[in-house]
Amino acid sequence: MRKTILTAVTGVGLAVATVFATTTAAQGHGYTTSPTSRQQFCAQGVASDCGAIQWEPQSVEGPKGFPAAGPADGSICSGGNSRFSELDDPRGGNWPATDLNPGQSLTFSWTFTARHSTSEFEYYITRDGYDPSQPLTRANLEPAPFLTVPMNGAQPGETENHQGTVPNKSGRHVILAVWNVADTGNAFYACSDVDL
């Protein structure tokens, strides 16, 4: 009888520890809300078959140093994190997209669940002729960000807004937002599909 009770108590303890470990690991950090990122569309239920990212849109963390380093080509939208590989699937170019006008002034926004000392935020856009039915690679992106917001080690608030101008392009594109953390070796990545 004692052995049965001890086994049951141990099992409950392991289950609680597993839930706690899973919960603390998934508390995440941040994601873009304007233009709407793939992970936000998943969290909202607008996009389906998203896997784990629908519960933790803030967790797309990967190595920093993009584009010289960082996630491998084809896994940029997931930050190189295989748990969120659904974000790298181009879905035949059919991700929900935000309608934007070339040359318009736009507020690029982030929401944070854990804030970090920040080097900068960078925003890249795909080149003319980009094929949205293929996974995102460095060769698909313009070589330099069209908007860089230096933070010099400052910590963002619960939300962060950056004013910028939408590049003069037309058609379907991806905007890649990169949040470079100052005090770790990582960055956070968010891909937003846009129609210009």
For each residue, the residues with C-beta under 8 A, 3 or more apart:
1: 4 5
2: 5 6
3: 6 7
4: 1 7 8
5: 1 2 8 9
6: 2 3 9 10
7: 3 4 10 11
8: 4 5 11 12
9: 5 6 12 13
10: 6 7 13 14
11: 7 8 14 15
12: 8 9 15 16
13: 9 10 16 17
14: 10 11 17 18
15: 11 12 18 19
16: 12 13 19 20
17: 13 14 20 21
18: 14 15 21 22
19: 15 16 22 23
20: 16 17 23 24
21: 17 18 24 25
22: 18 19 25 26
23: 19 20 26 27
24: 20 21 27
25: 21 22
26: 22 23 55 56 59
27: 23 24 113 114
28: 56 57 58 59 61 113 114
29: 58 59 61 112 113 114 115 116 179 188
30: 58 110 111 112 113 114 115 156 179 188
31: 37 39 40 57 58 60 110 111 188 190
32: 35 36 37 40 108 109 110 111 177 190 192
33: 36 37 40 109 110 111 159
34: 98 106 107 108 109
35: 32 98 100 106 108 175 192 194
36: 32 33 40 41 96 98 192
37: 31 32 33 40 41 57 177 190 191 192
38: 41 42 47 53 77 87 95 190 191 192 193
39: 31 42 43 50 53 57 58 60 84 87 190
40: 31 32 33 36 37 43 44 57
41: 36 37 38 44 46 47 95 96
42: 38 39 45 46 47 50 53 54 57 86 87
43: 39 40 53 54 55 57
44: 40 41 47
45: 42 48 54
46: 41 42 96
47: 38 41 42 44 50 95 96
48: 45
49: 86
50: 39 42 47 53 54 86 87
51: 54 83 84 85 86
52: 55 56 83 84
53: 38 39 42 43 50 56 57 59 60 83 84 86 87
54: 42 43 45 50 51 57
55: 26 43 52
56: 26 28 52 53 59
57: 28 31 37 39 40 42 43 53 54 60
58: 28 29 30 31 39 111 112 113 114 188
59: 26 28 29 53 56 81 84
60: 31 39 53 57 77 78 79 81 84 87 188 189 190
61: 28 29 79 81 186 187 188 189
62: 70 71 78 79 80 81 186 187 188 189
63: 69 70 71 80 185 186 187
64: 69 70 178 180 181 184 185 186 187
65: 68 69 70 187
66: 69 70 71 76 122 178 187 189
67: 70 124 138 141 143
68: 65
69: 63 64 65 66
70: 62 63 64 65 66 67 76 80 178 187 189
71: 62 63 66 75 76 78 79 80 81 189
72: 75 76 80
73: 76 135 136 137 138 139
74: 88 135 136 137
75: 71 72 78 79 80 81 82 85 88 135
76: 66 70 71 72 73 79 80 88 136 137 138 176 189 191
77: 38 60 87 88 136 174 176 189 190 191
78: 60 62 71 75 81 82 83 84 85 86 87 88 189
79: 60 61 62 71 75 76 84 187 188 189
80: 62 63 70 71 72 75 76
81: 59 60 61 62 71 75 78 84 85
82: 75 78 85
83: 51 52 53 78
84: 39 51 52 53 59 60 78 79 81 87
85: 51 75 78 81 82 88 89
86: 42 49 50 51 53 78 89
87: 38 39 42 50 53 60 77 78 84 191
88: 74 75 76 77 78 85 135 136
89: 85 86 135
90: 93 95 132 133 134 135 136
91: 94 95
92: 133
93: 90 131 132 133 172
94: 91
95: 38 41 47 90 91 132 193
96: 36 41 46 47 193
97: 172 193 194 195
98: 34 35 36 192 193 194 195
99: 194 195
100: 35 104 106 166 194 195 196
101: 104 166 196
102: 166 167 168 169 170 196
103: 165 166 168
104: 100 101 165 166
105: 163 164 165 166
106: 34 35 100 163 164 165 166
107: 34 161 162 163
108: 32 34 35 121 123 147 161 162 163 164 177
109: 32 33 34 159 160 161 162
110: 30 31 32 33 121 156 159 160 161 177 179 190
111: 30 31 32 33 58 158 159
112: 29 30 58 115 156 157 158 159 160
113: 27 28 29 30 58
114: 27 28 29 30 58
115: 29 30 112 155 156 157 158
116: 29 155 181 182 183 184
117: 153 154 155 181 182 183
118: 121 151 153 154 155 156 179 180 181 182
119: 150 151 152 153 180 181 182
120: 148 149 150 151 180
121: 108 110 118 147 148 149 151 160 162 177 178 179 180
122: 66 145 147 148 149 177 178 180
123: 108 145 146 147 148 162 164 175 176 177 178
124: 67 141 142 144 145 146 175 176 178
125: 141 142 146 167 169 173 174 175 176
126: 130 136 140 141 142 173 174
127: 130 140 141 142
128: 169
129:
130: 126 127 140 171 172 173 174
131: 93 134 140
132: 90 93 95 172 173 174 193
133: 90 92 93
134: 90 131 137 140
135: 73 74 75 88 89 90
136: 73 74 76 77 88 90 126 140 141 174 176 191
137: 73 74 76 134 140 141
138: 67 73 76 141
139: 73
140: 126 127 130 131 134 136 137 174
141: 67 124 125 126 127 136 137 138 176
142: 124 125 126 127 145 146 167
143: 67
144: 124
145: 122 123 124 142 148 178
146: 123 124 125 142 164 165 167
147: 108 121 122 123 162 164 165
148: 120 121 122 123 145
149: 120 121 122 162
150: 119 120
151: 118 119 120 121 154 156 182
152: 119
153: 117 118 119 182 183
154: 117 118 151
155: 115 116 117 118
156: 30 110 112 115 118 151 159 160
157: 112 115 160
158: 111 112 115
159: 33 109 110 111 112 156
160: 109 110 112 121 156 157
161: 107 108 109 110
162: 107 108 109 121 123 147 149
163: 105 106 107 108
164: 105 106 108 123 146 147
165: 103 104 105 106 146 147
166: 100 101 102 103 104 105 106 194 196
167: 102 125 142 146
168: 102 103
169: 102 125 128 173 196
170: 102 196
171: 130 195 196
172: 93 97 130 132 193 194 195 196
173: 125 126 130 132 169 193 194 195 196
174: 77 125 126 130 132 136 140 191 192 193 194
175: 35 123 124 125 191 192 194
176: 76 77 123 124 125 136 141 189 190 191
177: 32 37 108 110 121 122 123 189 190 191 192
178: 64 66 70 121 122 123 124 145 187 188 189
179: 29 30 110 118 121 187 188 189 190
180: 64 118 119 120 121 122 187
181: 64 116 117 118 119 184 186 187 188
182: 116 117 118 119 151 153
183: 116 117 153
184: 64 116 181
185: 63 64
186: 61 62 63 64 181
187: 61 62 63 64 65 66 70 79 178 179 180 181
188: 29 30 31 58 60 61 62 79 178 179 181
189: 60 61 62 66 70 71 76 77 78 79 176 177 178 179
190: 31 32 37 38 39 60 77 110 176 177 179
191: 37 38 76 77 87 136 174 175 176 177
192: 32 35 36 37 38 98 174 175 177
193: 38 95 96 97 98 132 172 173 174
194: 35 97 98 99 100 166 172 173 174 175
195: 97 98 99 100 171 172 173
196: 100 101 102 166 169 170 171 172 173
